[in-house]
Every structure is written in C-alpha cells, then in structure tokens.
C-alpha cells in the first residue's frame, strides 16, 4: 500500500523539520493527492539560526555537538513535534556536500529522527558520496521505509 494512503487510512498526521533535504521530504507528501488530510507542517531549518529560533534547539547543543549530530536531530524532532502536535514527526540533518564533510562526519552523514506518538528514535546513516542529489534522494527513500515500519 502507498505510504500516503496508509497514513490516511490510519488517520496518522505527520510533520517534518528538514535541513539537508531542503524540502524534499515535504514534497514527497504534498506531491500526492489526499496528503492534506495527514500532512500538517513542514519546516526547512537549513540555517543554525532557524534551528535555534524556530525549533528551539538549545544553542549549547549546536556549539557542543554541531548541527549535524544525533543531539541536534533529537532537539529538532522535539521542536517540530511541539509545534505540530502530529502523531508522527520527522527531523533530518546531515551533510549532502559537495563540501562540509570531516573525518568524523564525512559527506553523506545524515541523522533522521522519528517520533511516533510518544516514542522516538534517532538513526544515523552514512550514504555514499555520489553527489548532493544522490544523498538527498537516499535520505528521502530511507525516511519512507522508516515511517512504514513505524506505522504498519
């Protein structure tokens, strides 16, 4: 069954705070008919300032761990969840390249957070550095699979 149809059938609302995907996750939902029944909020928090001001990620989290970290992803998830009050909330932060990678966080490092009801989990992936679009598309595909596993 199609992800949108499944979410509609189960009356599961969804929201997303995305950084490195720049709106692709929101587009995944809003490009399909009927998505307005379940998709409630999409925030592209590309800058650290937007993570701080809109999603209320504590400044010390970004200072200590960086914007691309499990800790930042968790706080982005908490922020979008509080704003949207949806059953499913998603957060994404990562390094899509072509620059910005380090030895500890190479290009392709992506953190995906998902909150379903009161439970949340943060996933870390390191996708192959086959270009920005490739990393973004891999992230979107992974999110679809994660959501399906949570809501089935």
PELINWO-V287111 format. One line per field, one symbol per residue. ss: DSSP state (h for helix, s for strand, l for the rest). phi: phi as a letter, one per 30 degrees, with the letter a starting at -180 (. if undefined). psi: psi as a letter, one per 30 degrees, with the letter a starting at -180 (. if undefined). A space follows every 10 residues. Layout:
ss=???
phi=???
psi=???
//
This chain:
ss=llhhhhhhhl lllsssssll lllhhhhhhh llllhhhlss sssslllhhh hhhlllllhh hhhhhllllh hhhhhhhhhh hhhhlllsss ssssllllll llllllllss ssssssllss ssssssllll lhhhhhhhhh hhhhhhhhhh hl
phi=.eeddddded hcdbbbbbcd dhjddededd dceidddbdc abbccdcded dddccidded ddddcjdcae ddeddddddd dddchcdcbb bbbaccidbj dbddbdejdb cbcbbbhccb bcccbbdedc jedddddddd dddedddedd cd
psi=kkeeeeeeeg hjlklkjkdf fhfeeeeeef fkkfffffje kkkjieleee eeeefhkkef eeeeflfile eeeeeeeeee eeeehlekkk kkkajfaflf lleeilkfkk kkkkkjcfkl kkkkkjlkig leeeeeeeee eeeeeeeeee f.
//
